[in-house]
Amino acid sequence: MLPMIMKMRIAGESGKSFRLFFPVILVWILLFALLLALLPLILLAAVLTCPWGPGFRLLAVYPLLVAVLFNLSGLHIDVRDARQQIYLHFS
């Protein structure tokens, strides 16, 4: 399932934290519209370059991108250093 919301928390060394909830579904809608618009160009490039080899890799871009986006759900990223902490969660 595609993640619908990204939660971000940034905490500084003073103990104050900033939280942000971002609806990433809006980004996915724009991305899929862009991919749909570029599909004829990708197919044309794949057909033209198929005899030399890269055409088959171009055709794999769409399924691989969808697989990566659908596996983002549940991803936690937690980055810390001595002064601040950044936490991202896709749900």
One Martini backbone bead per residue (centre of mass of N, CA, C, O) as a GRO file, in nm:
protein
   91
    1MET     BB    1   0.098   0.035   0.020
    2LEU     BB    2   0.066   0.355   0.010
    3PRO     BB    3   0.179   0.623   0.151
    4MET     BB    4   0.003   0.907   0.297
    5ILE     BB    5   0.204   0.979   0.542
    6MET     BB    6   0.442   1.213   0.676
    7LYS     BB    7   0.650   1.204   0.956
    8MET     BB    8   0.811   1.483   1.125
    9ARG     BB    9   1.103   1.518   1.344
   10ILE     BB   10   1.267   1.797   1.511
   11ALA     BB   11   1.548   1.799   1.732
   12GLY     BB   12   1.714   1.985   1.951
   13GLU     BB   13   1.941   2.070   2.205
   14SER     BB   14   1.703   2.224   2.378
   15GLY     BB   15   1.435   2.013   2.337
   16LYS     BB   16   1.303   2.113   2.099
   17SER     BB   17   1.025   2.042   1.880
   18PHE     BB   18   0.937   1.959   1.535
   19ARG     BB   19   0.626   1.902   1.371
   20LEU     BB   20   0.530   1.709   1.067
   21PHE     BB   21   0.253   1.672   0.841
   22PHE     BB   22   0.257   1.495   0.524
   23PRO     BB   23   0.074   1.456   0.225
   24VAL     BB   24   0.200   1.224  -0.008
   25ILE     BB   25  -0.039   1.175  -0.202
   26LEU     BB   26   0.009   1.431  -0.372
   27VAL     BB   27   0.276   1.336  -0.493
   28TRP     BB   28   0.172   1.075  -0.627
   29ILE     BB   29  -0.023   1.207  -0.824
   30LEU     BB   30   0.191   1.373  -0.976
   31LEU     BB   31   0.377   1.138  -1.052
   32PHE     BB   32   0.169   0.969  -1.217
   33ALA     BB   33   0.110   1.190  -1.423
   34LEU     BB   34   0.399   1.210  -1.530
   35LEU     BB   35   0.431   0.910  -1.611
   36LEU     BB   36   0.194   0.910  -1.812
   37ALA     BB   37   0.313   1.134  -2.000
   38LEU     BB   38   0.600   0.965  -2.047
   39LEU     BB   39   0.528   0.686  -2.171
   40PRO     BB   40   0.563   0.729  -2.483
   41LEU     BB   41   0.867   0.800  -2.466
   42ILE     BB   42   0.965   0.538  -2.335
   43LEU     BB   43   0.860   0.347  -2.554
   44LEU     BB   44   1.019   0.472  -2.787
   45ALA     BB   45   1.301   0.432  -2.661
   46ALA     BB   46   1.278   0.123  -2.634
   47VAL     BB   47   1.237   0.056  -2.934
   48LEU     BB   48   1.496   0.202  -3.046
   49THR     BB   49   1.702   0.046  -2.821
   50CYS     BB   50   1.663  -0.268  -2.835
   51PRO     BB   51   1.905  -0.376  -3.019
   52TRP     BB   52   2.130  -0.267  -2.788
   53GLY     BB   53   1.957  -0.319  -2.481
   54PRO     BB   54   1.819  -0.068  -2.305
   55GLY     BB   55   1.509  -0.116  -2.355
   56PHE     BB   56   1.447  -0.322  -2.125
   57ARG     BB   57   1.523  -0.128  -1.890
   58LEU     BB   58   1.308   0.089  -1.950
   59LEU     BB   59   1.060  -0.105  -1.897
   60ALA     BB   60   1.145  -0.144  -1.576
   61VAL     BB   61   1.088   0.132  -1.435
   62TYR     BB   62   0.789   0.122  -1.350
   63PRO     BB   63   0.781  -0.135  -1.168
   64LEU     BB   64   1.012  -0.042  -0.977
   65LEU     BB   65   0.882   0.220  -0.873
   66VAL     BB   66   0.628   0.091  -0.754
   67ALA     BB   67   0.774  -0.098  -0.557
   68VAL     BB   68   0.912   0.122  -0.390
   69LEU     BB   69   0.657   0.285  -0.305
   70PHE     BB   70   0.505   0.039  -0.166
   71ASN     BB   71   0.764  -0.007   0.043
   72LEU     BB   72   0.749   0.262   0.228
   73SER     BB   73   0.568   0.143   0.418
   74GLY     BB   74   0.705   0.173   0.747
   75LEU     BB   75   0.927   0.373   0.732
   76HIS     BB   76   1.224   0.441   0.926
   77ILE     BB   77   1.396   0.750   1.010
   78ASP     BB   78   1.698   0.790   1.218
   79VAL     BB   79   1.875   1.090   1.294
   80ARG     BB   80   2.185   1.140   1.475
   81ASP     BB   81   2.345   1.376   1.687
   82ALA     BB   82   2.472   1.593   1.917
   83ARG     BB   83   2.235   1.826   1.844
   84GLN     BB   84   2.034   1.641   1.661
   85GLN     BB   85   1.704   1.521   1.545
   86ILE     BB   86   1.576   1.296   1.286
   87TYR     BB   87   1.233   1.199   1.201
   88LEU     BB   88   1.091   0.942   0.986
   89HIS     BB   89   0.747   0.854   0.876
   90PHE     BB   90   0.572   0.610   0.695
   91SER     BB   91   0.186   0.570   0.659
   0.00000   0.00000   0.00000
